[in-house]
Amino acid sequence: MIRTCLVRAADGSVKTLEGSNLDELRHLRAKKDQLVWLEILDPDTESLEVLAREFNIHPLALEDMKKRRQRPKIDTYPDQHMVVTYEVTEERSRRKGRSLQLGEIHLIAGEGYLISAHWQPSPAIEATLERFRTRPEVVATTVGQLLYSVLDAAVDGYFPLLDEVSEQIDTLEDRILEGGAKGGLREVLVIKRDLLELRRMLAPQRDIANALLRRDVELIGEAEAPYYQDLYDHLLRVLDALDLYRDLVASALDANLSVTNNNLNAVMKRLTAFTVVLMVPTLIAGVYGMNFRNMPELRFQYGYFITLGVMVLSIVLIGAYFKARDWF
């Protein structure tokens, strides 16, 4: 469990508090024109007690942190708002042979403070923390701007993943059309499942951005509205790309099934041709294999060689016929 508190003073300076210094939170929040950001990795019981004591966090919000795996949402409590969002925690997880990894982030915003809690290393939080330390005037001067910075960093993390999915779909389509997509059906279904999971997580986040854009949260003012419009636009782009890739995956699945059926038909055609080629020699051998006493040609001196020659000739002629029609 790691707790870090960043305080941005009115003059733009940033102070970092850790460990026992976190007891100063109440005094820091009492000062006006200060922005307090408390960042918690893997919150434990002690951390939740600090939140309840110093920030008067609503019990339902604390319960959500304990249970985790909440759907993306925005909850409004007296004097504070809670946002649950998800981000991609590893951009190249697919190329490393691992499944899609999404990280859960809980954000609690109130007058003059923001609390972020997560249970795994967060690229969005780390990037925003670094910018907050080095260029605080760019990241945030208000709680609304700081909240936007975290949400925007989380949403932007989906674009590299979508580019990777697009490349994977293109490669898979080429392999399917070339007829060499071994395990292609499994790969298509894995991509389809991941896209559905992303769609399930991102659609509610679009509703969150829309609610913030409508300024249902009083922390969002006129100055922050254009930023949340940009956030909403980014989510629309991600969702549009997801819908497009779902269609491409469905097309790839149909193409895979078509290629499989075509290959099966080609195999059946070849087996049919082989059957016809062997049918005439089998008929001749069957006729001359019958044990009738008065059967013609039984005493013919060169009958055996002529029969074999006829068999070979029939095989060659029928084989050439099917070869000319691309059955072999």
Secondary structure, DSSP 8 states (H G I E B T S, - for coil): -EEEEEEE-TTS-EEEEEGGGGGGHHHHHHSTT-EEEEEEES--HHHHHHHHHHS---HHHHHHHHH----SEEEEETTEEEEEEEEES-TTTTTTT----EEEEEEEEETTEEEEEESS--HHHHHHHHHHHH-HHHH-SSHHHHHHHHHHHHHHTHHHHHHHHHHHHHHHHHHHHTT--TTHHHHHHHHHHHHHHHHHHHHHHHHHHHHHHTT-STT--TTTHHHHHHHHHHHHHHHHHHHHHHHHHHHHHHHHHHHHHHHHHHHHHHHHHHHHHHHHHHHHHHHHT---TT-TTTT-TTHHHHHHHHHHHHHHHHHHHHHHTT--
